[in-house]
């Protein structure tokens, strides 16, 4: 799967596509930044409720190509601008984090 194919399959609202052709095969869910820093596999799709600019820094640190903001959460302007600058994919899902993770698992992504 790629960032673009995940976005399309889940019907996400794209805020910044980032590296659309970047392959992904893993996922992580969490709102505690230290948890994601310590446990996220590199190249994973990250599902979160956080909308603060610091999630972009964690994504850069862990080489995360796509952040999905669940439950219809919208990024603040600073986060959106940082994702553009760092070329990190940023998308919004209306579904809950639980349901987004289930859909990612159905696509074949593992935790």
Sine and cosine of phi, psi and omega as CSV:
sin_phi,cos_phi,sin_psi,cos_psi,sin_omega,cos_omega
0.00,0.00,0.40,-0.92,0.08,-1.00
-0.86,-0.52,0.20,-0.98,0.07,-1.00
-0.81,0.58,-0.74,0.67,-0.03,-1.00
-0.88,0.47,-0.65,0.76,-0.03,-1.00
-0.94,0.34,-0.55,0.84,0.09,-1.00
-0.90,0.43,-0.73,0.68,0.01,-1.00
-0.85,0.53,-0.72,0.69,-0.02,-1.00
-0.92,0.40,-0.72,0.69,-0.06,-1.00
-0.89,0.46,-0.59,0.81,-0.02,-1.00
-1.00,-0.02,-0.09,1.00,0.00,-1.00
0.89,0.46,0.65,0.76,-0.06,-1.00
-0.98,0.21,0.43,-0.90,0.13,-0.99
-1.00,0.04,0.90,-0.43,-0.07,-1.00
-0.99,0.15,0.79,-0.61,0.14,-0.99
-0.98,-0.18,-0.57,0.82,0.16,-0.99
-0.41,-0.91,0.84,-0.54,-0.08,-1.00
-0.94,0.33,-0.50,0.87,-0.02,-1.00
0.92,0.39,-0.66,-0.75,0.00,-1.00
-1.00,0.03,0.99,0.13,-0.10,-0.99
-0.85,0.52,-0.49,0.87,-0.02,-1.00
-1.00,-0.03,0.08,1.00,0.00,-1.00
-0.93,0.36,0.78,-0.62,0.01,-1.00
-0.96,0.29,0.58,-0.82,0.09,-1.00
-0.69,-0.73,0.61,-0.79,0.04,-1.00
-0.63,-0.77,-0.03,1.00,-0.04,-1.00
-0.76,-0.65,0.24,-0.97,0.04,-1.00
-0.57,-0.82,0.30,-0.95,0.08,-1.00
-0.55,-0.83,0.56,-0.83,0.08,-1.00
-0.78,-0.63,0.70,-0.72,0.03,-1.00
0.17,-0.99,0.49,-0.87,0.03,-1.00
-0.93,-0.37,-0.21,0.98,0.04,-1.00
-1.00,0.03,0.93,-0.37,-0.13,-0.99
-0.86,0.50,-0.62,0.79,0.00,-1.00
-0.91,0.41,-0.55,0.83,0.06,-1.00
-0.89,0.45,-0.73,0.69,-0.01,-1.00
-0.92,0.40,-0.66,0.75,0.04,-1.00
-0.87,0.50,-0.62,0.78,-0.07,-1.00
-0.99,0.11,-0.41,0.91,-0.16,-0.99
-0.80,-0.61,-0.16,0.99,-0.04,-1.00
-0.96,0.27,0.74,-0.68,0.11,-0.99
-0.95,0.31,0.58,-0.82,0.04,-1.00
-0.88,0.48,0.63,-0.77,0.02,-1.00
0.99,0.16,0.20,0.98,-0.04,-1.00
-0.99,0.14,0.35,-0.93,0.22,-0.97
-1.00,0.09,0.73,-0.69,-0.04,-1.00
-0.93,-0.37,0.82,-0.57,0.06,-1.00
-0.97,-0.25,0.80,-0.61,-0.05,-1.00
-0.47,-0.88,0.25,-0.97,0.16,-0.99
-0.98,-0.21,-0.20,0.98,-0.02,-1.00
-0.90,0.43,0.63,-0.78,0.05,-1.00
-0.79,-0.61,0.18,0.98,-0.05,-1.00
-0.99,0.13,0.48,-0.88,-0.04,-1.00
-0.84,0.54,-0.43,0.90,-0.04,-1.00
-0.90,0.44,-0.35,0.94,0.04,-1.00
-0.93,0.38,-0.48,0.88,0.06,-1.00
-0.91,0.42,-0.63,0.78,0.02,-1.00
-0.90,0.44,-0.65,0.76,0.04,-1.00
-0.91,0.41,-0.66,0.75,0.02,-1.00
-0.87,0.49,-0.65,0.76,0.04,-1.00
-0.91,0.42,-0.71,0.70,-0.01,-1.00
-0.86,0.51,-0.64,0.77,-0.06,-1.00
-0.98,-0.18,0.13,0.99,0.01,-1.00
0.81,0.58,0.75,0.66,0.01,-1.00
-1.00,-0.03,0.88,-0.47,-0.09,-1.00
-1.00,0.07,-0.21,0.98,-0.04,-1.00
-0.54,-0.84,0.81,-0.59,0.13,-0.99
-0.94,-0.33,0.78,-0.63,0.08,-1.00
-0.94,-0.35,0.87,-0.50,0.08,-1.00
-1.00,0.02,0.91,-0.41,-0.08,-1.00
-1.00,0.05,0.16,-0.99,0.06,-1.00
0.85,0.53,0.52,0.85,0.06,-1.00
0.94,0.33,0.27,0.96,-0.01,-1.00
-0.93,0.36,0.70,-0.72,0.01,-1.00
-0.96,-0.29,0.63,-0.78,-0.02,-1.00
-0.95,0.33,0.54,-0.84,0.16,-0.99
-0.96,0.26,0.27,-0.96,-0.11,-0.99
-0.88,0.48,-0.59,0.81,0.00,-1.00
-0.90,0.44,-0.66,0.75,0.05,-1.00
-0.90,0.43,-0.72,0.70,0.00,-1.00
-0.86,0.51,-0.69,0.72,0.01,-1.00
-0.91,0.43,-0.64,0.77,0.02,-1.00
-0.91,0.40,-0.64,0.77,0.04,-1.00
-0.90,0.44,-0.62,0.78,0.07,-1.00
-0.89,0.46,-0.71,0.70,-0.02,-1.00
-0.88,0.48,-0.68,0.74,-0.06,-1.00
-1.00,-0.02,-0.05,1.00,-0.03,-1.00
0.85,0.53,0.71,0.70,0.06,-1.00
-0.99,-0.13,0.76,-0.64,0.08,-1.00
-0.91,0.42,0.68,-0.73,0.00,-1.00
-0.67,-0.74,0.84,-0.54,-0.04,-1.00
-0.64,-0.77,0.38,-0.93,-0.03,-1.00
-0.90,-0.44,0.72,-0.69,0.10,-1.00
-0.91,-0.41,0.68,-0.74,0.06,-1.00
-0.97,0.23,-0.37,0.93,-0.04,-1.00
-0.96,0.28,0.31,-0.95,0.04,-1.00
-0.94,0.35,0.32,-0.95,0.08,-1.00
-0.82,0.57,-0.65,0.76,0.01,-1.00
-0.86,0.51,-0.74,0.67,-0.03,-1.00
-0.93,0.36,-0.60,0.80,0.05,-1.00
-0.89,0.46,-0.70,0.71,0.01,-1.00
-0.90,0.44,-0.63,0.78,0.06,-1.00
-0.88,0.48,-0.68,0.74,0.02,-1.00
-0.91,0.41,-0.63,0.77,0.05,-1.00
-0.90,0.44,-0.66,0.75,0.02,-1.00
-0.90,0.44,-0.66,0.75,0.04,-1.00
-0.88,0.48,-0.47,0.88,0.04,-1.00
-0.98,0.20,-0.15,0.99,0.02,-1.00
0.97,-0.25,0.03,1.00,0.06,-1.00
-0.98,0.21,0.62,-0.78,0.01,-1.00
-0.94,-0.35,0.36,-0.93,0.01,-1.00
-0.99,0.11,0.00,0.00,0.00,0.00
